[in-house]
Amino acid sequence: MSGSGPAPYFGNSCGIAPALGAPVRTGAHIGAPLLAGATLRGALGAPFLIAGALKSVYDLGLYILFRNVEVEGERPPEPTTAG
């Protein structure tokens, strides 16, 4: 016997995220068809217009967030002058 004792218990390795994600996904699965059905009654293309607007907002947010991030290898290295 090495005498080091039992391994420490760090709790559930998955954390609480899966427990919180399941109700959110369930709510989205329930609410999405209801919302789509309600918008189809008003105008046939409304769900597509809403989806396009949400995607545009998402894309603009990503652009604003990452527009100043330097990507390695994107620009050629600056020439060095020996002298």
C-alpha positions as CSV (number, residue, x, y, z in Angstrom):
1,M,0.0,0.0,0.0
2,S,1.3,3.4,-0.9
3,G,-0.4,5.3,1.9
4,S,-1.5,8.2,-0.4
5,G,-5.2,7.7,0.5
6,P,-8.2,7.8,-1.8
7,A,-8.3,10.0,-4.9
8,P,-9.9,13.4,-4.3
9,Y,-13.5,13.7,-5.4
10,F,-14.1,16.7,-7.6
11,G,-17.9,16.3,-8.1
12,N,-19.7,15.8,-11.3
13,S,-17.3,16.3,-14.2
14,C,-20.1,17.4,-16.5
15,G,-21.0,20.5,-14.4
16,I,-24.4,22.2,-14.4
17,A,-24.5,23.2,-18.0
18,P,-26.3,20.1,-19.3
19,A,-28.9,20.4,-16.6
20,L,-29.6,23.9,-17.6
21,G,-29.5,23.3,-21.3
22,A,-32.2,20.7,-21.4
23,P,-35.1,23.0,-20.3
24,V,-33.9,25.7,-22.7
25,R,-33.9,23.2,-25.7
26,T,-37.3,21.9,-24.7
27,G,-38.7,25.4,-24.5
28,A,-37.2,26.1,-28.0
29,H,-38.7,22.9,-29.4
30,I,-42.1,23.9,-28.1
31,G,-42.0,27.6,-28.9
32,A,-40.5,27.5,-32.4
33,P,-43.4,25.9,-34.2
34,L,-45.9,28.0,-32.3
35,L,-44.1,31.2,-33.3
36,A,-43.6,30.0,-36.9
37,G,-47.3,29.1,-37.2
38,A,-48.4,32.5,-35.8
39,T,-46.2,34.4,-38.3
40,L,-47.3,32.2,-41.2
41,R,-50.9,33.3,-40.5
42,G,-49.9,37.0,-40.9
43,A,-47.6,36.8,-43.9
44,L,-46.3,33.8,-45.7
45,G,-42.7,34.9,-45.8
46,A,-42.5,36.4,-42.3
47,P,-40.5,33.5,-40.8
48,F,-37.9,33.8,-43.5
49,L,-37.6,37.5,-43.1
50,I,-37.2,37.2,-39.3
51,A,-34.6,34.4,-39.8
52,G,-32.7,36.6,-42.3
53,A,-32.8,39.6,-40.0
54,L,-31.5,37.5,-37.0
55,K,-28.7,36.0,-39.1
56,S,-27.7,39.5,-40.3
57,V,-27.5,40.7,-36.7
58,Y,-25.5,37.7,-35.7
59,D,-23.1,38.1,-38.6
60,L,-22.6,41.8,-37.9
61,G,-22.0,41.0,-34.3
62,L,-19.3,38.5,-35.2
63,Y,-17.7,41.0,-37.6
64,I,-17.6,43.8,-34.9
65,L,-16.2,41.4,-32.3
66,F,-13.4,40.0,-34.5
67,R,-12.6,42.8,-37.0
68,N,-9.4,43.8,-35.1
69,V,-8.1,40.3,-34.5
70,E,-4.8,39.6,-36.1
71,V,-4.6,36.2,-37.9
72,E,-1.2,34.6,-38.0
73,G,0.0,34.1,-41.6
74,E,-2.6,36.4,-43.1
75,R,-0.2,39.2,-43.9
76,P,3.4,38.8,-45.2
77,P,6.1,39.5,-42.7
78,E,7.6,43.0,-42.7
79,P,10.9,43.1,-44.7
80,T,13.9,43.6,-42.4
81,T,16.7,45.9,-43.4
82,A,20.3,44.9,-42.5
83,G,22.4,47.7,-41.8
